[in-house]
Amino acid sequence: MGEAQNIQWFPGHMAKTRRRIGEILPLIDAVAEVTDARVPVSSRNPELREIISGKPLIILLNKCDMADPEANEEWIEYYKSQGIAAIATDCRTGKGIGAFKEAVKSVLAGKLRSYAEKGMTGKPLRIMAAGIPNVGKSSFINRAVKGASAKTENRPGVTRGNQWFTVDRQLELLDTPGVLWPKFEDKTVGEHLAFTGAVKDSILDTELLAMRLLELLAGNYPEKLAARYGELNFGEDSYGLLCQIGKKRGMVVRGGETDTERAANMLLEEYRNCKIGNMTLERVRDYA
């Protein structure tokens, strides 16, 4: 994977975010962590559980319509076995947003009963939305509040400051005060985030990245690759597969060689746009 060390972990930024979250923890009742359903492990910050100091956690498997539906269910069941509520959401369509509200009320049922007993039925539950860049956190907030109150942009770190948003009379959302960066403990995390476009292509070798993606897709979804690009010889290595796909798309240079750079860019773009199919690159069986 090129030079994995070129993907930077930002300890200074995380230290600031950790401190700011600590300051607002007394104000919140639970945390909603937005992840990318296609890479549910790599798209989390592993320190979040420690940072939120035991506050109830709800995990949103966002972009679920781009992931494998079977894998979504597997992850939901896995988190349930760990005592964590998880739901599949898609902020483009609004899928799962209603389920989020119900999940919050279920997770915090005890607090709602306590409010009722104390005559505080009008007090809203306050939830902090958290997530690393480019998983759709701001889009989730916008969907939840049915407006465009949270600025969204396709680059890391665009959300600034502390903002509260009213979902309904019983629920308020707080945007994370600061940026939660992914922690690249090994090259796989960086690769998987690059596959989905969460980190810039320029920090990795495009052809090598496409070959690594092909290894995963050929191993888990060969039928979808064949459906998209035609009959392929899966006995070849990932470079051979990339050459096959490039030739099938007419990406040939003088001498009959495949233009592997063009083929790599095309493959990554088609994967990210879900043209190859709904696929999950991280399955419970590989991490549980």
PABA-363416 format. One record per residue (C-alpha): residue in one letter; x, y, z. Coordinates in steps of 0.02 Angstrom, whole numbers, padded with zeros to 5 digits, always signed. Layout:
<atoms>
aXYZ/...
</atoms>
This chain:
<atoms>
m+00000+00000+00000/g+00123+00138-00041/e+00188+00225+00113/a+00063+00195+00252/q+00157+00318+00363/n+00103+00460+00247/i-00072+00446+00321/q-00059+00555+00474/w-00139+00527+00644/f-00173+00694+00728/p-00140+00674+00915/g-00148+00861+00945/h-00320+00877+00865/m-00383+00725+00958/a-00319+00791+01124/k-00418+00952+01096/t-00573+00856+01044/r-00558+00740+01194/r-00550+00891+01309/r-00698+00979+01229/i-00805+00822+01233/g-00760+00801+01416/e-00825+00976+01449/i-00995+00943+01374/l-01020+00764+01436/p-01123+00822+01587/l-01247+00900+01464/i-01281+00745+01360/d-01377+00585+01393/a-01305+00472+01257/v-01193+00470+01103/a-01241+00426+00924/e-01086+00367+00830/v-01104+00380+00641/t-01000+00251+00545/d-00986+00195+00364/a-01079+00030+00347/r-00958-00027+00212/v-00810-00016+00331/p-00889-00015+00505/v-00726-00049+00597/s-00607+00067+00505/s-00733+00210+00509/r-00735+00219+00699/n-00619+00308+00818/p-00563+00171+00939/e-00545+00295+01081/l-00725+00356+01079/r-00790+00230+01205/e-00660+00288+01330/i-00689+00472+01291/i-00877+00465+01324/s-00849+00386+01495/g-00988+00258+01498/k-01124+00362+01416/p-01248+00251+01321/l-01194+00226+01140/i-01299+00203+00983/i-01206+00155+00825/l-01272+00210+00656/l-01219+00103+00509/n-01236+00245+00386/k-01232+00228+00196/c-01317+00061+00226/d-01391+00061+00051/m-01214+00050-00019/a-01169-00096+00094/d-01214-00280+00093/p-01387-00297+00177/e-01337-00464+00253/a-01180-00386+00328/n-01283-00242+00399/e-01390-00366+00494/e-01237-00461+00553/w-01161-00303+00625/i-01324-00250+00708/e-01336-00421+00791/y-01153-00416+00842/y-01171-00247+00926/k-01331-00306+01009/s-01232-00452+01083/q-01112-00321+01153/g-01254-00225+01233/i-01246-00085+01105/a-01395-00024+01004/a-01359-00012+00817/i-01467+00035+00669/a-01441+00048+00481/t-01465+00222+00407/d-01450+00306+00239/c-01448+00495+00246/r-01478+00515+00059/t-01650+00435+00074/g-01686+00461+00259/k-01692+00273+00289/g-01675+00228+00472/i-01697+00405+00541/g-01864+00359+00621/a-01784+00203+00693/f-01648+00312+00770/k-01776+00412+00869/e-01853+00252+00934/a-01683+00180+00977/v-01640+00334+01079/k-01803+00323+01177/s-01775+00137+01206/v-01595+00158+01264/l-01644+00301+01379/a-01811+00231+01437/g-01753+00236+01617/k-01712+00421+01605/l-01880+00457+01525/r-01967+00367+01669/s-01865+00466+01793/y-01913+00629+01709/a-02097+00577+01713/e-02089+00533+01898/k-02013+00704+01935/g-02141+00796+01828/m-02009+00840+01698/t-02098+00764+01548/g-02054+00915+01440/k-01866+00895+01464/p-01786+00834+01302/l-01656+00697+01286/r-01490+00765+01227/i-01383+00661+01109/m-01210+00701+01044/a-01180+00649+00863/a-01002+00590+00835/g-00905+00517+00691/i-00743+00530+00594/p-00740+00641+00438/n-00840+00588+00285/v-00953+00458+00364/g-01105+00572+00345/k-01123+00644+00519/s-01181+00816+00463/s-01298+00739+00334/f-01371+00631+00472/i-01403+00784+00580/n-01484+00874+00433/r-01598+00727+00401/a-01643+00707+00582/v-01693+00890+00600/k-01773+00893+00425/g-01669+01042+00369/a-01497+01099+00317/s-01440+01172+00482/a-01274+01080+00488/k-01153+01127+00352/t-01096+00978+00249/e-00946+00968+00135/n-00845+00824+00065/r-00682+00859+00154/p-00621+00816+00329/g-00647+00935+00473/v-00774+01056+00401/t-00893+01056+00550/r-00847+01187+00678/g-00904+01234+00853/n-01044+01174+00965/q-01217+01171+00887/w-01379+01105+00960/f-01519+01048+00845/t-01698+01010+00892/v-01762+00847+00818/d-01929+00850+00910/r-01994+00904+01080/q-01913+00751+01160/l-01748+00748+01070/e-01602+00866+01037/l-01439+00832+00945/l-01269+00908+00978/d-01139+00909+00843/t-00971+00847+00907/p-00863+00988+00977/g-00709+00953+00873/v-00650+00823+00749/l-00635+00637+00785/w-00497+00571+00675/p-00480+00387+00633/k-00330+00304+00711/f-00223+00215+00584/e-00158+00074+00691/d-00113-00027+00537/k-00113-00001+00349/t-00279-00092+00327/v-00375+00051+00409/g-00298+00178+00291/e-00331+00068+00141/h-00512+00037+00185/l-00545+00222+00213/a-00461+00261+00047/f-00571+00132-00042/t-00726+00228+00014/g-00650+00399-00021/a-00642+00451+00162/v-00458+00495+00141/k-00377+00569-00013/d-00315+00456-00152/s-00159+00562-00170/i-00084+00491-00011/l-00083+00315-00083/d-00027+00232-00245/t-00188+00221-00347/e-00145+00062-00440/l-00090-00027-00282/l-00247+00033-00194/a-00356-00035-00335/m-00264-00201-00327/r-00295-00214-00140/l-00479-00177-00169/l-00485-00311-00303/e-00413-00437-00180/l-00558-00405-00063/l-00692-00402-00197/a-00627-00558-00285/g-00624-00650-00120/n-00797-00596-00060/y-00898-00538-00210/p-00829-00620-00368/e-01003-00636-00442/k-01029-00448-00432/l-00863-00413-00515/a-00908-00533-00656/a-01081-00457-00674/r-01004-00284-00694/y-00851-00321-00800/g-00889-00486-00885/e-00806-00656-00869/l-00644-00644-00772/n-00504-00767-00736/f-00501-00764-00546/g-00350-00878-00548/e-00242-00726-00585/d-00174-00610-00451/s-00247-00437-00419/y-00133-00355-00548/g-00191-00480-00678/l-00373-00446-00633/l-00344-00259-00650/c-00269-00287-00822/q-00417-00396-00873/i-00543-00265-00817/g-00447-00125-00903/k-00441-00219-01067/k-00626-00257-01059/r-00656-00070-01046/g-00540-00031-01191/m-00405+00046-01082/v-00259-00013-01190/v-00102+00082-01235/r+00022+00056-01377/g+00086-00121-01382/g-00075-00194-01314/e-00034-00162-01132/t-00171-00112-01010/d-00171+00067-00948/t-00178+00011-00768/e-00185+00188-00698/r-00345+00225-00794/a-00414+00055-00747/a-00374+00085-00564/n-00459+00255-00562/m-00611+00183-00649/l-00625+00036-00529/l-00613+00147-00375/e-00741+00270-00444/e-00864+00132-00489/y-00844+00051-00318/r-00875+00217-00228/n-01027+00253-00336/c-01097+00080-00297/k-01096+00032-00482/i-01016-00137-00444/g-01148-00174-00313/n-01187-00161-00128/m-01035-00228-00036/t-00964-00228+00139/l-00776-00240+00155/e-00771-00280+00341/r-00874-00427+00402/v-00910-00479+00580/r-00824-00647+00553/d-00659-00559+00522/y-00665-00448+00677/a-00774-00527+00812/
</atoms>
